[in-house]
């Protein structure tokens, strides 16, 4: 949703926040969702919730102190100066400090989809999806085919997702780009308020993938239905309001 090269509003980061909130409602006592946010996304999230609250409730910043893994993550800084994607773009999700056995990971080139899926299977992932779509996007797109590798208890299956086959409209990338972080926050709020349009569709689509990985949906189509219902019914907006209240109480 928010990237170094611009603000693509409505994609993976917004969906991660939304899906995490939804999955938390279905979890058993003692279970926890941990969402690791890059710095730009943390700036975006503080439009809604207190920074201290995010750390307390499992939304971790990318340079979180985590021993050897923290050293790896902090070493990623120089790659931004290079201006090109490197192996460190792939190592971040694969060295998840939460030791998550369910992950939704986007990669910047199609050739890495199956390779990363194989690595996740080798690392013991219970359920995962690795995705890539056109124009180098590491999320499910509304403006082209998305390549997906599913990991399910060691088994790997590949497929392609065409948004039109799910009843979604095709759009252009520029239609999803926000002007700045404040604009991105307003757009995300509009999605939670059930405002129709491509931002709502891409958030629900990527949230659907997260719900599949979490085991809350059997496939993308069912996940999309669940995501759409949560937004249309107002439950998503209510959950976001709940986060705001908890943040203010914790501040």
N, C-alpha and C positions, 0 to 999 in steps of 0.2 A: 504494500500500500504506500509506503514511504521509502524512497530509495535515494542513494547518493546522487544518481544522475537525474533525479527529478521526483516528483510526487505522483506516483501512479495510484490514484485514490480508489479504493474499493477492492483491492486484491488480497494478497496473502496475510499481511499484518492485521488488517481490519478483520479478516475472517478468523485469524488465530485468536484474537481477543474475543470475538463473538462466540466461536465454537467452544473455547475454554469455559466461558460463562455457562453455555448450555450443558456441556458435559458435566460440569461440577454439580448441576442439579440432579444428576442421575447416579452420582458416585456414592459408595458406601462409606461409613465412618472410617477415618484413618487414611483414606485414599486422597490423593492430591494431584492437581494439574499444575505443572510448572511450565510457564511460557517465558522463553528467553528473548528479550527485546533488544534490537540494536539501538544505539544512542538516539537516532532520529525518531524512532518510534516511541522511545521513552518520552521525548519532548512532546510528541503528539498525545500520548496517554495522559500526561500531566494536565492536559486541557480538561480531563474528566475526573481524574483521581489523584490523590496526593502521592508524591514520589515515595515517601516512607511507607505508605500503605501498600504500594506495589511490591516493595521488597519484602514486607512482612507476609504478604499473601501469595508469594510464589511467582511474581513477575520479575524475572531476573535480568539485569543489564548484561550486555555481551562481555564486558570486562570484569564480571563478578569474580571476587577472589575465590579461586577454586584450585589451588595448588598447581600441579604441573599443567593441568588443562588451562588454567588461567594464564600461565606463561605462553602457551600456544596461542590463545586468543589474543593476548596483548601483542604478540608478534605479528598479528595481521595488519597492524597499523600501516607499516611501510607499503603494503600492497596497494593502498589507496593512492599513494604517491606515484605508483607505476602507471596507473590509468588503465590497466588491463586486468582481466580476471586470471587468477592463479589457482593452484591446488589448494590454497588456504580457503578459498570459497567453498570447497567441498569438505575440508577437514572440520570446519566449525560444527556443522550438524552431526557429523560422525563422532565427535568427541563430546557429545552432550553430557554435561556434568550431572544431570538428573538421572543418568543411566536409564533413560526411558526405553521401554520395549515396544512402544508404539510411536511411530513418527511419520509426519508428512513433510517431505523434503523436496524442495525445488532445486534444479540444477540449470546451469546457464548454457549447456550444449546438449543436444540430443544424444551424443555418443556416451555421455556419462549416466544416462538413465538406468540402463541395465547393470552397469558396473557398480554404481552406488547401491542398487538393490541387492546385488550379490554380496557386497560388503556388509550390508545390514543383516542379510540372512546369516552370514558367517558369524556376525557379532551376537546372534541370538534374538533378533527382533521377532516379536510375536506377530505384529501386524504393522505394515508400513506401506506407504505409497511414495514413489519417486516420480516427479513430474517435470516436464519441459514443454514449452509452447513457442510459437514463432517469435521472431524479433529478440531472441535471447531471454525471454521471460522465464522465470522460475516459479510459475504458478499456472493454474488453469485459466485459459484465455477465452475471451468472447470474440476475438478477431483472428481465429485460425484453429487448426487442429492441435490438440495437446497430446503428447506422448506420455504414457503412464506405465510404470512397472509396479505391480502389486507384490508384496512380500507377505506370505501367510504361513507362519510356522515352518520356515525353511523352503517353502515352495515359492516360485516366482512366475508370475503371469503378466504378459504385456497386453496393452490395448491402446486404442486411440479414442479420444473424446472429441466429438464434434458438437459444439453448443446447439446447432440447429436441430440435432436429433433429440435434444432434451427440451425442445420448444422454446429455446432462448434466441433472442435476436442478435445478429452480428453487429459489431460496432467497430469504430476505429480507436486506436490507442489514444489519440489526442483527446477523445471524448471523455477519457477517464483521468486525465492529468489535472491535478489541483495546482493552483498558483503558489501556495505556500502551506505551511503546517496548519495555520488557522483555518484556511479554506478546506484543508483535508478533514479537520475536526468537524467543521460544519457539514461537510458531505456525509461523513460517517453518521452524524446525528440524524441527518435526513434519511439515511438508510434505515436506521433504527425506528424512525417515525413512519416507515412504510411508504416513503416517496418512490413512485415507480421510476424506472430508468435503468441505464446500464450499470450504474454504481450498485444499485440494489441487486441486480442479477449476478454480477461478478462476486459480490460478497457472499451471497447465498450459495453460489456454485462452489467456491473454494471452501466455505464452511461445510458444505455437503461432503467434500472429500475428507475433512477432518473428522466428521461424524462417522464416516465409514471406518477410518482408522481406529477410532475410539470404540468401535463396536456398537454404536448407537443406531447405525443404519447398515443394511445388507449390501447396498450398492449406491452409486452416485444418484440414481433416479430417486430412490427412497430418501436419501440424505437431502436432496434438493427439495423434496416435498416437506420434510420436517423443518428445514431452514425457512422455507417460504411461509409455512404455517406459523412459526415462531415470530416472524417479523409482522405478518399480516394481523395476527391476534393481539399484538402489542406486548407480548411476553418479552421480546428482546429489549424493547424500550424500557420496560419495567425493571429488567435485570440491570440495565445500564444505570437507571436511576438509583437502584439499590446499591450499586458500586459507589456512586457519588455520595450517598448518605453514609455508607460505611467509611469512606475516605474522610469525610468531614468529622465523623465521630472519633476517628483515629488520630486526626491532626493535632 
